[in-house]
Amino acid sequence: MLRALLFILPLALMIYAFIDCLNTPEEEAKHLPKVVWVIVILLFWVVGAIGWIAAGKVRRPAGARGGAGGWVAPDDNPDFLKSLRDDTARAGDAARDDEAGLKEWEADLRRREEELRKRERGEEDRRGRERDEDAES
């Protein structure tokens, strides 16, 4: 088990350093070009990986990450908050449009029902007259 661990840990360190190096922008690679760092990490397992982690990349303090152009939490981002207000206003407009459409549909439905009732009354009146005429004859 210990022998496997002595092989797996340096391999994991090398894979981490390799992926980190590939994902790092060229401007943030220190001392050597990024391509050379990749070759060093692949050729010299442990030493290359430790060298990359220790000295190959520009490291920023933890508090400096939210600087200009960096990631900002949504509740601190004025653009995001403005987009939420705009979305809410659009949703309110859409709801008002939906309500107006529903009222129009209801009015149209009432009008059609009234027309149907009038037709039914007219047919009943016509049938009644026909019956009266048949009864008289």
C-alpha positions, 0 to 999 in steps of 0.5 A, a space after each residue: 500500500 505504501 509503495 502505491 502511495 509513493 507512486 500515486 501522490 507524485 503522479 497526482 501532483 504532476 497531473 494537478 500542476 500540468 492542468 493548472 499550467 494549461 489553464 493559466 493564461 500566458 501572461 501569468 506564467 513567471 520565469 519561463 514561457 508556458 510551453 517550457 513549463 509544460 515540458 518541465 512538468 512532464 519531464 521532471 515529475 516531482 521537481 517540475 510540478 513543485 517548481 510550477 506550484 512554487 514559482 511558475 505562476 503569479 499568485 495573488 493574495 486571497 483578498 485581491 481576487 475581486 479587483 477590477 475585472 474580477 468576479 463579483 458576488 451577484 448581490 454586490 454587482 450593480 449590473 446584475 441587480 439592475 437586470 433583476 429590476 428590469 426582469 421584474 418590470 418586464 414580468 409585471 408588464 407581461 402580467 398586465 398584458 396577460 390580465 388584459 388578454 384574459 379580460 378580452 377573452 372573457 368578454 368575447 366568451 360572454 358575447 358568444 354565450 349570449 349569442 348562443 342563448 339568443 339563437 336557442 331562444 329563437 329556435 325554441 320560439 320557431 319550433 313553438 310557432 311550428 307546433 302551433 301551426 301544425 296544431 291549427 291545421 
